Amino acid sequence: MKIYISSLLSGGDASAAGVAETAPKSGLGRVHWQYKQLTLAQRYTISTMRQNGSSLQAIADELNRLREEEAALKGEKSPVKKIAASTISRELNRNRNRRGGYSPGLANEMAM
């Protein structure tokens, strides 16, 4: 299943398609990973695919495919860090609404 969300993706900057960065920040003997959050477009993809019964792995694969496609259109390298199924799981669990469902708009507001 392919989901085209180019209209949502095209308005962002180059960092909008990323989820994680591999460069750690260190301080006082601890390593703190910097990460980028899911975009609103990615959250809508998660919501749509989950409603259609897609597995967490299928959603992660689709988001990675979309990120690679966007990078190719911009003439950039493919993102090194992939979105994992566990990222999707955490997103769905962390951002449940009161009825137990997932709302991409609410999730995006809570992330800001």
N, C-alpha and C positions, 0 to 999 in steps of 0.2 A: 504494500500500500504506500503510495506516495502522497505527501501532503505539501502543497505549495503555499508558502507563506512569505514569498519574496516581497510583497508590499510592506509587511511588518519589518522584515529584515533590512530592507534597503535604506531606511531612514537613519540607521544607527551608524556608529563609528566602527572602526576595525576591531575594537575590543568588545563590541556588543555580542559577538558570536562566541566568546570564550566562556568557559566555566572555571577552569583551574589553571593556575600558573605554577610552574615548578620551582620558582625562585623563592627560597625561604628567607625570612628575616630572622636574624638571631639577636638575642639579647639576654644577658644574665644566664648563659648556659642553656637556654631553651631555644628551640627552633619553632618559629611561628610561620606557618605557610600562608602566603598571600593567595587569595582565590578570588575569582570573579563569579558573580552569581548568574543564575540562569536569566535569560532575557524574557521579556513578556511574550515574544513570539515563540520561544521554546516552551514556555509554560502553557500556551494555548495548544501547541502540538501535543504535549503530555496529556492535557485534558481531553482532547479529541480522540487521541489514540486509546487512552484508557477507557473512555466511554464506549469505544468500538471493540473492547475486549482484548486489546493488544497486551502482550507480556511486557514486563519491565525491560527485558533484554531487547525486544523488538523496538521499543520506544527509544532506548539508548542508541541502537544501531541507526535508526532514522534520524535522530538529532545529529549524530556524527556524520551521516551522509550529507545532511543539509549544511553542516559547518564546512565540510570539504568542498561542496558545490559552491558555497558562497566565497570561500577562499580562492577557488579556481577562477570565478568570475571577476574577482578583484585582482587577479594575477599574483596572489600571495601563495606561500607554501601552505600545505595542509597543516592544520593544528596538530601539534605533537601529542598533547594531552587529550585523551579521549574521555567522553562522558560515560561513566559506568552505570550499570543497572542499579547499583547501590545508591548512586546520586538521585536517581529517579525515585527509588523507595523512600529515601530520606525526605525528598521534596514533598511527596504525597503524604507521608506521615506527619511531617512538621507543619504542614499548611492545610490541615483539614478544617472545614468550617463546622459550625455547630451541629449540623445534621450528618456529619461524617463524610461529606463530599469534598471535592477539590475545586476551588475557584481560582483560576489563573490570575484574575485581576486582584483579588484579595491577597493572594500569595505574593504578587509583585509589590503591592503596597506594604506588606509586612516586611519584605526584604529591604526596603528603602530606609 
